[in-house]
Amino acid sequence: MEWGLILTLMLGGLAVLLLIGLPVAFAFIAVTTVGAYFVLGGDRGILQLARNSAQSVANFQLAPIPLFILMGEILFQTGVAHRAIDAIERVVTRIPGRMSVVTIFGGTIFAALSGSTIANTAMLGGTLLPGMLKRGYHPSMAMGPIMASGAIAMLIPPSALAVLVGSLAGISIAGLLIAGVLPALLLAVLFVAYVVGRSLLDPKVAPPDVYEEMSLRERWTPFAIYVLPLSVLFAVVIGSLLAGIATPTESAALGSITAVIIGAAYRSLSWAKLGKALMETLKLSVMILFIIAASQTFAQVLSFSGATNGLINAINSFDPTPLMVLLGMIAILLFLGCFIDQVSMLMVTVPVFVPLANAMGINELVLGVVYLLTMEIGLLTPPFGLLLFVMRGVAPPEIRMPQIYAAVMPFLLIKLFVLALIVWVPEIGTWLPSLMGR
């Protein structure tokens, strides 16, 4: 068969299975099994699939995925994050759009502790949204910052998806985890600037808050108790990576142990909560490992059939520059993000994009950050962005989907601006990793 036909059948078959509602792990395994049988040679292809699957899930580099998920689940189940949000609210005072700014600060802090966009958005929405609407905040100024800062967990470590991207794309996992820090902080700063600027221009969207006057001790003591200790967790994970004294697996293990210690120190950890955190970690980890099990054979089928080289040669015939190729990849990822989930985006594109990026000399860390940021944008892109539906689940019944779409649009534009900035100034993503181990 022609490589173009094989590529079309495999990607098209995957799209059809996803559209009819088959879970992504099973859809990917089904397409890979059929491709392996017909392209790699019948029973030998199936045997190769089994061999690749065993080798893939036995990869020790994947160990940070369940450990990072466990770390966030422990903090979420013990309620430590909710206390931190309350403490942040006490110290952020006398600033336009105060509650929206609190949301962004809290969302960024929890993103650096959990790595789960869904948990981050659900926690912020359940904790802060009712109070913001009650105080007269416009729905766009209440929901927009929640969704935007909730999605930062995709980019800032500890991100389990960053580990998945690094593993599938052959990118340094430690480097990719560190590379997301500056773009994530830049996003948070721009979110705050937008909220403050809009609140100054139109005070009706964020009425001045009437908050209880407190002494400095009353204001800062909860912050010292519930927020500063969490910085230890961030320092353990990011500091150990940046200093070069721990691998991603070791830093994830240290982070999980630290999360348990913090939960126990606040007397919020019980066997029941720990068991629930472990069960949620198991569910997510098994789904990801099922997908990884089929990924290597999927790439081999495309390579053996000539689809990978054929596509690269077809693109090279147009004599594109690396920038043109990278922009084309971004356009495809942004389009896919409107309709399919982030793991599916990875599975469909990595076997094609990574060889193409290598052939064009595109920096692997820039490609990795582009992947993470476009997937983060996909979480918020109408009509099927996952966090849009998470917000709908925690919002009051009178809030409609068009209002949620409108609330997220300014923040989507900010994210697109940062994406363009990373393409224009790649050092935003590569500078911190270059300091590792120094």
ROKE-869235 format. One record per residue (C-alpha): x, y, z; residue in three letters. Coordinates in steps of 0.1 Angstrom, whole numbers, plus 5000, padded with zeros to 4 digits. Layout:
<pts>
XYZAla
...
</pts>
This chain:
<pts>
500050005000Met
501150364994Glu
502450545025Trp
499750815021Gly
496950565022Leu
498450385053Ile
498850725070Leu
495250825062Thr
493750495072Leu
495550485106Met
494950845116Leu
491450835101Gly
490650505119Gly
491750655152Leu
489650965146Ala
486550755138Val
486950545170Leu
487450855191Leu
484351015176Leu
482150715184Ile
483150745220Gly
485750465224Leu
488250555252Pro
491450685238Val
493550405252Ala
491450135236Phe
491150325203Ala
494850365200Phe
495550005208Ile
492949885183Ala
494350095154Val
497949995163Thr
497049625164Thr
495449635130Val
498349835116Gly
500849595131Ala
499049295116Tyr
498849425081Phe
502049635078Val
504549445100Leu
503549105088Gly
500648915104Gly
501548725135Asp
505048875136Arg
503449215138Gly
501349115167Ile
504348965185Leu
506249285178Gln
503349485194Leu
503449265225Ala
507249295227Arg
507149675223Asn
504349715248Ser
506349525275Ala
509449735268Gln
507550065268Ser
505750025302Val
508949885318Ala
510750215310Asn
511950355343Phe
511650715329Gln
507850685332Leu
507950645370Ala
507451025376Pro
503951005360Ile
502250825388Pro
504350995415Leu
503551345403Phe
499851245401Ile
499951105436Leu
501551425449Met
498751635436Gly
496051395448Glu
497351385483Ile
497251765485Leu
493751775470Phe
492351495492Gln
493751645524Thr
492351985518Gly
495752155521Val
495152345489Ala
491852495501His
493552635533Arg
496252785512Ala
493752965490Ile
492053115521Asp
495453235534Ala
496253395501Ile
492953585501Glu
493853745534Arg
497153895522Val
496054025488Val
494354355496Thr
493554685480Arg
494154585444Ile
491654625415Pro
489954285408Gly
491254155441Arg
489453815440Met
490453755404Ser
494053825414Val
493753585443Val
492453325419Thr
495453365397Ile
497953355426Phe
496253055441Gly
495852875408Gly
499552915400Thr
500652805434Ile
498452495433Phe
499552425397Ala
503152405410Ala
502052155435Leu
499551925418Ser
500151905381Gly
496451835375Ser
494552085354Thr
491151925362Ile
491751915400Ala
493152275399Asn
490152415380Thr
487552225401Ala
489152325434Met
489352695424Leu
485852695410Gly
484352525440Gly
486152745465Thr
486153085449Leu
483453115422Leu
480353135444Pro
481853405465Gly
483053605435Met
479553595419Leu
477953685452Lys
480153995455Arg
479054125421Gly
481954015399Tyr
481053985362His
480953615353Pro
483853665328Ser
486053805355Met
485053525379Ala
485353225356Met
488053345332Gly
490853355357Pro
489853025372Ile
490052835340Met
493153025328Ala
495152965359Ser
493852615364Gly
495252525330Ala
498752635340Ile
499152305357Ala
499752155322Met
502852365318Leu
504452415352Ile
506052125370Pro
505151885383Pro
503251805351Ser
502651435344Ala
501851525308Leu
505351685304Ala
506851355314Val
504551185288Leu
505651435261Val
509251385270Gly
509051005270Ser
507150985237Leu
509051245219Ala
512551155232Gly
513051495249Ile
514951535281Ser
512251495308Ile
514151695334Ala
514851975308Gly
511251985297Leu
509952005333Leu
512252305340Ile
511552465306Ala
507852515315Gly
508552735345Val
509253075329Leu
506453045303Pro
504052955332Ala
505153245353Leu
504953485323Leu
501353375318Leu
500453435354Ala
501953785353Val
500053875321Leu
496853735336Phe
497253965366Val
498054265344Ala
494954205323Tyr
492654165354Val
494054485370Val
493854675338Gly
490354575329Arg
489154645365Ser
490654995363Leu
488955065330Leu
485554915340Asp
485154895378Pro
481754735373Lys
483154405362Val
485054365396Ala
483454575423Pro
485754685452Pro
485754425479Asp
484454485514Val
486854275535Tyr
487454245571Glu
490154475586Glu
492754265603Met
496054325620Ser
499254225603Leu
499553925625Arg
496053805617Glu
496653855580Arg
500053695577Trp
499953415602Thr
497753185581Pro
499953265551Phe
503053155571Ala
501252845583Ile
499552725551Tyr
501352875522Val
505052905530Leu
505452535540Pro
504152445505Leu
507152635490Ser
509252355505Val
507452105482Leu
508152325452Phe
511752365462Ala
512151995467Val
510851915432Val
512152205411Ile
515252275432Gly
516451925430Ser
516051915392Leu
517552255386Leu
520552175409Ala
521151845391Gly
521051645423Ile
518051435414Ala
516551275383Thr
512851345375Pro
511951005391Thr
513851095423Glu
512451445425Ser
508851305420Ala
509451045447Ala
510751315471Leu
507751535462Gly
505351255470Ser
507051195504Ile
507051565512Thr
503351585503Ala
502551305527Val
504651475554Ile
502851805549Ile
499351635550Gly
500351455582Ala
501751775597Ala
498451955592Tyr
496651645607Arg
494651615575Ser
495951285563Leu
494050965571Ser
494250615557Trp
490950665539Ala
492250985522Lys
495550825513Leu
493650525499Gly
491450745477Lys
494550945465Ala
496250615456Leu
493150485437Met
492750805417Glu
496450785409Thr
496050425398Leu
493150515374Lys
494950795356Leu
498350605355Ser
496850285340Val
495150495312Met
498350665303Ile
500450345304Leu
497950165281Phe
498450445256Ile
502250435259Ile
502150055254Ala
500950105219Ala
502950415210Ser
506150255199Gln
504550015176Thr
502350285161Phe
505550485152Ala
507150165138Gln
504150095116Val
504350445102Leu
508050425097Ser
508050075082Phe
505350165057Ser
507350465046Gly
504750715058Ala
507150905081Thr
509850945054Asn
507251005027Gly
505651285046Leu
509051445055Ile
510151425018Asn
506851575007Ala
507251865030Ile
510951915021Asn
509951934985Ser
508452274993Phe
511752385008Asp
510252525040Pro
512252695067Thr
512252545103Pro
510052845114Leu
507452765087Met
507352395098Val
507052485134Leu
504152725127Leu
502452455106Gly
502752215136Met
501252475159Ile
498352535135Ala
497552165134Ile
497852125172Leu
495652425178Leu
493052285154Phe
493151945170Leu
492752105204Gly
489352225195Cys
487951875191Phe
490051605209Ile
491751555242Asp
495451625249Gln
496651265250Val
494951195217Ser
496751505202Met
500051355213Leu
499351005200Met
498251135166Val
501051385160Thr
504251275179Val
505050985154Pro
504951245126Val
506051565142Phe
509151445160Val
511051295130Pro
510051605110Leu
511351845138Ala
514551645140Asn
514951665102Ala
514452045102Met
516752105132Gly
514052245155Ile
515152265192Asn
513651975211Glu
512852185242Leu
511152445221Val
509052175205Leu
508252025239Gly
507152365253Val
505052425222Val
503352095227Tyr
502552165263Leu
501352525257Leu
499152425227Thr
497652135247Met
497052385275Glu
495252605250Ile
493252305238Gly
491852255273Leu
490152595270Leu
489252605233Thr
485552605224Pro
483652395217Pro
485052085234Phe
487852215257Gly
487751995288Leu
488152275314Leu
485152455298Leu
482952155309Phe
484652135343Val
483752505348Met
480152425337Arg
480052155363Gly
480952385392Val
479152695380Ala
475652795391Pro
472752665369Pro
472053005354Glu
475553025338Ile
475352905302Arg
478152775279Met
478253095258Pro
479153285289Gln
481953045297Ile
483253075261Tyr
483253455264Ala
484953445298Ala
487853245285Val
488553425253Met
490753715266Pro
492953455284Phe
493153245253Leu
494553545234Leu
497153595262Ile
498153235259Lys
498453265221Leu
500653575226Phe
502953385249Val
503053095224Leu
504053335197Ala
506653485220Leu
508253145226Ile
508453085189Val
510053435184Trp
512253415215Val
513053045221Pro
515253135251Glu
512153175272Ile
511952795271Gly
515552705269Thr
517352935294Trp
516452765327Leu
517252415314Pro
520652555303Ser
521452625340Leu
520752275352Met
523552125372Gly
525652445373Arg
</pts>
